[in-house]
């Protein structure tokens, strides 16, 4: 009984609780476990792109409904089983061991403080390995390794095809742009000579290969194809191209219109019934003015012929 309790306790303290932003020396990450930055901007864990059989340690935007990968650790050495593989700190480095417990990825730094080393996922998207007692001096950080950053082959897949170039998408809304503030611009921008943000948006929208644009004091920049090295925290605003269906639709006013019509008809019916009642109560010819429709000059009169 004691041995079972000990094993359960040991397992508990060596695995992460959901929502933590740090992996310490006595913790590990595997399976469906993830860590999340303190403000909830980013999440990191095992990721399988599309129909692939491989898994990667990846970071993605936590507050975006469409899964968007922003950093990948082991892009050249994927794993097959996320439940038997493990991400942990070993000898002062963050390492990924595969299902055979073979080292396939490491931060590969010389560290003399292996017992106090932690790795923290920041709200700016930086994944930092540091000495827990000296948090201002990173041993390693993902911002120094942009080669591992997002939109590698198969990393991000559009949930909805863009309208541009889709010959079967007749009578659909044009593609739109999702604003991503406080970003570091991706690599390989192309400058476009325009005089306003509206013209910059149009130049991207009219190019079926354009995936994003930005307009600032340096003018208009557009990106063709994949967005490489897109990072958070540099004060720029990027406009990412998405299908119009990815955006929430405004509530239609149809319910209000139907309610107004039904209400108006009800008023006419009630007034007509009042006229009939009055007509029956008076055994003489009457001409009772009754409003046929609000705000009009039409009147309805009822006449009774004496018998």
N, C-alpha and C positions, 0 to 999 in steps of 0.2 A: 504493500500500500504506500509506504514511504517513497519507494523508488518511482512509482507512477507519479506521485505528486511532484517529486523532484524533476522528473522529465518534463512535465507540463509547465512547471515554473521556469525551468531553463529555456524551454521553447518560447515562452511568453516574453521573457526579458531580452531575447535575442532577435525578435522580429519587431518590425515597425508597427505602430498604431496608425490607422488611416488619418491622413491630414497633417502628419508631422512634416517639418521642412528640413530635418537634419538626420543624417546617418552617422552615428558615433561608432567608436571602436568595438563595442559589444553588440552591435546591431547589424542586420542584413536586410536585403530587399529581394523578394522572389515572387513568382506567381503573379497574382493580381494586385499585389501591394504597390502603392505609389507614395511619393512624397509631394507635398504641395507648398508653394511659397507662402510666407506668412500672410500676405494680403490676398491670396487666392488667385493671383494672375497666371501662374504657371504650375504645371504638374509634370512629374517625371516617373517613368516606370517602363515595363516591357510593352513593346508595341509590335504588331504584325501588320504590315501594309497589304491592303487588298486581299487577294486570294493566295498570297504567299504562304509558304510553310515555315518561314523563318521569323525569328523574333529579334528585336533590337532594343537597346536601352535608348529611349528617346524622351525629349521634352516637348510639350505642346501647350498651346494656350488653353487655360482651364475655363475661361469665361466665354468662349466662342462655341456656338452650337456645331459648326462645321469643324471637324478635327483638323487642326493645322499644326504640323510638326515644325519645330523651330531649331532643334538640335538633335544630332544622333551621335552616340559614342562609338559603337562597334559596327559602323556601316560596311566595313570590309570583312568582318568576321561575325556573321549572324549565328544565332543559336537555334536549336530545334525544340527544346523543352524549357519553358519558362519556369516550371515548377521545381525542377531539379537544378536549374542554374541559379546563381546567386551573385548579387552586387554587394560588396562589403569592403571594409577597410582592412588591408593586410600589409604589415610592415611599413606603415606610414603612407600607403598609397591606396587610392580607390581602385579596386580591381573587379573584373567580371570573370567568373568561373563558369564554364559550360556544364552540361549535364554529366560530364566525366570528371568534373572538378579540375579541368585544365584551364590555365590562364589564357584568355583570348584577348583581353583588353586591360590596359592599366594606365593610370596617370603618369607612371614611370618617372617619379621624382625621388631625389635623395632626401630623406627625412630622418632626423635623429630623435624625433618625438612621437614615435609610433603609437604610444598609449593614449595621448591626448588629442590626436588628430580627428577632426570631424569634417564632414562635407555638408554644405548648406545650399539649398536652392533659394536664390534671392528673388524678390519681386521684380527686379529688372531683367530677369532671365539669365543671370549669371550663376553658374554652378561652381561653387568655390570650395576647394580643399584647403583647410587651414588648421593651424595649431589652435586648439580650443582655448588656450591661455593667452593667445596673442592674435585676436581676431582681425587686426588691422593689416596683417601680413599674410597674404594668400600664398600657399605653397604651389597651387595650380588653380587655374580658372578657365572655364569654357570659353570666355571671351577672347582668350589668347589662341584659340584653336578653331577659327571660323571655317576651316576646311571640313569640319564635321557638321556644319550648320545646314538648315532645312532644304526642302524640295528636291532631295536626291531621287534617283529614278525609282518610282513607285512609292515615294514617301507620302505625297499628298495627292489624293484623287478627288476630283470634283464630284460632288453629289448630284449636281444638275448641270447638264451641258449648256454652254453659252449659246445665246441666240445667234450671234455672228457666225456665219459659216454653216449654220444648221439649216439645210434646205427644206427640212420637214416642219420647221417651226413657223408656219404661216399664222398671221394675225396674233402674234404674241408680243408681250412687252419687250422693249429693248433691254439689253444688259444694263446693270447699274453698278455703282461703286460703293464699297463699304469703307468708311473712314477708319484708319488705324493711327491714332495719335501717338506721339512720343516714341518714334521708332528710329533706328539707324537704317538709312537707306540701303537697299540691296546693291549688290555689285552689278557692274556693266549697264549703267543707265545710258539712254540715248537722248540727246538734247533736241528739242523741237522749238523752232522760232515762232512763238505766238506772243500775244500781248495781254492775255488774261487767263484766269483759271478756267473759265468756261471754254475757251478755245483749246486749252490744254486737255480738258476732259473729252472734248469732241475729237481731237486728234487721236486719242487712245481708243475711243469708242468706234471710230471709223476704220481702225486697223484690227483685223481679226486675230492677229498674233500678239496684240498688246494685252498684258495681264495686269498692269498697274500703272499709275502715274502719280507725280507729285508736282506741286507748283509752289515756289517760294521765291526768296529774293534772288536766287540764282536762275530763275526762269522755270521753264517747263521741262520735266524729265519723264520719259516713259520707259517701261521695261518690256522686252520681248521674250516670251517663253518663260522658263523657270525663274523664280526669285531666289537668288543665291545669297546667303549670309544676311538674311533679314533678322535684325535683332531689336531688342526693346531698349528704350531709355536714352535717346539722343535728341529729343525735342522736335524731330521732323514728323510730318504727317504724310502717310502713304494712303492712296486710294486704290483698293484692291477690287478688281473686276469680278463680279458675280452675276449669276443669272437673276433676273428680276424676281423669280419665284422664291429665292432664298430670303427675301425681305418680307417682314410682316405686312399684310395688307390692311389698309384703313378700313374701319367698319363702314359697311354700306349704309346709305340712308333709306334703303328700300322699306325698312320697317316703319320709319317715320312717315314716309309717303303713304304707305298702306293705311296707317293709323289715321292720318288726316282725311283720306278719302272715306274710310269707314265711318269716322265721326261725322263728316258732313252729310253722308247719306242718312245716318241715324237721326240727325236734326231734321232733315226734310220729312222723314217718315213720321216723327213725333208731331211736327207741326201739321202735317196732313191729317193725322188722327184727331188732333184738337179741332181742326176745321170741320171734320165730319160730325164730331160729337155736338158742336155748336149748331151745326146745320140741322141735325135731327131734333134738337131741343126747340128750335123755332119752326113752328108750322106755318111758315110763310116763305116767300121768295126772299132770299138773302144773297148778298154778294160779299162774302167774308174774305178780305184780303189775306192770303197766306203766302209766306215767303217760300219760293220754290228752291232757291239756291242762295247761299250767303253772298252778299255784296253784288247782287244783280238787281235789275229793275223788273224782273219777271214776277207775275202774281198769278195765283191760282184761285179761281172763283167757283163756288158750287151753287147750283140753282135747283129749287124744288118747285115742281109744277103742282098747283093746287088741284085736288081731285074733286 
